[in-house]
Amino acid sequence: MATSTASKISPICRLSRILPINRQIFILHQETISYSGPRAKFLENIHPNSFTRTNILASNRSVIFVKHSCNFSTTATYLKQRRTHDDKKRGLGPVSLQAQKMQNKAEMKVIKVWRNMSVLQLADAMNKDLDHIFEVMIYVDNSADYDEPWKCIDNIKVIQEIVKKSGMRCIIASEPTSQNTHKEIKDAEKRPPAKLHDCVPRHPVVTIMGHVDHGKTTLLDSLRHTRVVDDEFGGITQHIGAFEVCLDNGEMITFLDTPGHAAFTAMRSRGAHVTDIVVLVVAADDGVMEQTKESIRLANEAKVPIIVAINKVDKPDADIERTKSMLIAQGLVLEEAGGDVQSVAVSALKGTGLQELIETINTQATLLDLKSDAKGLVEATVIESKTDPYRGKLSTAIIQRGTLRKGSYLVAGTAWAKVRSMFDDQGKPIQQAPPSTPVEIVGWKELPSAGDEILEVETERRAHEVIHLRQSRKEVEKLKEDYVVIQQKVEEHLKEYKVQLEEKKRMGKMRYKIRGIRPRAPEEKSSEPKLSIIIKGDVDGSVEALLDVLDSYQSTNCILDLIHYGVGPITESDIKLAEPFNAIVYAFNIGVMQPSVRQLAKTHKVPIKEHNIIYRLFDDIRAELEKLLPPTEAEEFLGEANVVQEFIVTEGKHKLPVAGCRCVKGILKKNAFFRLVRGEDPIYEGRVASMKHLKSEVDTVKKDVECGIRLDSPTLQFRPGDKLVCYEMKQVPQTIDWDPGF
């Protein structure tokens, strides 16, 4: 029975070679089929020819029917697509899935890849954007470390997987030479000057400069009808601020408020170089001061016209004529003296003279005929930059050419941005910023430096090219600097080698030879105390000012080591960095710190010192430096006695000299030090062996009391007229010889 049904069973079990099927012997007849499963009644009603082609036995021992019209063969060997009626007429054979796969593979795009190629280079090779590459990386193992466009992918399998999942093929090739790449890439540059008919009028940019506490911010508050000065720590401006003021007549003026403190020279310089007009504020009671002279020099270097605002004229001790004379002495020839420099007497507190000052600014702006090209790529200058804990890296800039809009691509130094949002000086969002507009830009990938030139580029790829080119140039410059240092070290080594070679020739080879293992030279450890610090500031300009003051430190008594500096709040990485150096973290004008950071600093015993005023921060640094200095011994004068006569006393077999003295100043103490002075020369310094009043040994002798003093030196001879000075040595803390300049 089994033999007769074998030929009929074999078609039923064809798929058993490729699928895990539980086989069961069927009893097949020509007309009917019997089956002992739950589907027996269902099977009896079906013609046997309808399933004689392919049937599968399922795990529950029931039959799964596959219709004869199935389009694929069920054998594991062929598993190919069955020919259609048209294919049979044309004489085409069946096409296997493997052949289809080979055909699709041949149609795939082939790209060249190489080891250690960057993410940006891979995107360029695949002709895809960076977002596509980063999205594919989500599904590729070991690709989490390559999260920046310039990071090199050192794992070739990761590159191959990215290409494969993007529907492409890759071949490994050698990296193209950098010379050919650099020839194609050009740095972003300013556009040529615009034609006159393309320019439109713009409002002026006015920088307010002057000495500290001469009323610059109060004057700006009076013009803006605000009270910015109330929010400033210590009553002094420590940031450069950009404000757009709408005057009563409807005209607009952009004001830049610069700090007048001595530490903020770089901020004043930036303000002078991006402005059209400088308003020099001079207090009528103080006159020309140090930072006033510096502001005049910076304005003259930038070739910017100056308008003098003589402030505080309402004070009783104000002397306007004296102030004008001091300005003329500094080279500012006022209109009263036949010059072209206009001066206005104002009182920022009372509001007097402000209208005349505004008219003077408008007159000067009209004479300058300020125009700019509002179309094309944007050109601007970074005034200030900072890191906001909620909005990320942002910068304040003055637009000088073009109109900035959302979505623009900007480069500044080695930082780039895609403008996500823009805000005016009052924090309100804006959609575009024409020339002379101060704007806060959000969307920087890296924080630009204050004073950097901002240039707009066409695409994100172009921005990456410019940044990569500038970084490459910086690396080349650094290599050149390192090469100079290396050459100096080589020359020093050659000099030492020549000296050793001459010594070897002089002594002979065998005598000069050092036998045994040469001992390792001990490392020289500095015995000087060291203070390690980390500086974090709120904005880039403040950090720049702090670093400028720290650069003036040249004391040899204590080493001041700046480990790290940056813009933004204190982070956990700052605490971990400070711990091995025993460093102090200084936070300048930074807001509320995260509780986790404070707890970490407390756990690792890292001190955090917060300051809002710059001179108090440096007073604290001076105090910390002085704590590390060892105390010095200083003399403290106690008293003085005149030698009247010498006496010789006998103790045992020794004759000892005794000075008969009278205390003329202060008090004499037996346990203190004494100095014997003859004329102007000190003869002896040391202790006394005995001090008596009459015949009694005493510890102290007061003024106008006679006494006998015997010193420790038995051979010392006294003369009438000698002086004995009594003093004590006390430990006095040292002071650091560093003057920050304020």
Buried (B, 14 or more C-beta within 10 A) or exposed (E): EEEEBEEBBEEBBBBBEEEEBEEBEBEBEEEEBEBEBEBEEEBEEEEBEEBBBBBBBEEEBBBEBBEEEEEEBBEEEEEBBEBEEEBEEEEEEEBBEEEEEEEEEEEBEEBEBBBEBBBBBBBBBBEBBBEBBBEBBEEBEEBEEBEEBEEEBEBBEBBBBBBBBBEBBBEEEEEEEEEEBEEEEEEBEEEEEBEEEEBEEBBBBBBBBBBBBBBBBBBBBBBBEBEBBEEBEEEBBBBBBBBBBEBEEEBEBBBBBBBBBBBBBBBBBBBBBBBBBBBBBBBBBBBBBEBBBBBBBBBBEBEBBBBBBBBBBBBEEBBEEEBBBBBBEEEBEBEEEEBEBBBBBBBBBEBBBBBBBBEBBBEBBEEEEBBBBBEEBBBBBBBBBBBBEEBBBBBBBBBBBBBBBBEBBBBBBBBBBBBBBBBBBEEEEBEBBBBBBBBBBBBBBEBBBBBBBBBBBEEBBBBBBBBBBBEBEEEEEEEEEEEEEEEEEEEEEEEEEEEEEEEEEEEEEEEEEEEEEEEEEEEEEEEEEBBBBBBBBBBBBBBBBBBBBBEEBEBEBBBBEBBBBBBBBBBBEBBEBBBEBEBBBBBBBBEEBEEEBEEBBEEEEBEBBBBBBBBEBBBBBBEBBBEBBEEEEEEEEBBBBBBBEBEEEEEEEEEBBBBBBBBEBBBBBBEBBBBBBBEEEEBBEEEBBBBBBEEEEBEBBEBEBEBBBBBEBEEBEBEEEBBBBBBBEEEEEBEBEBEBBE
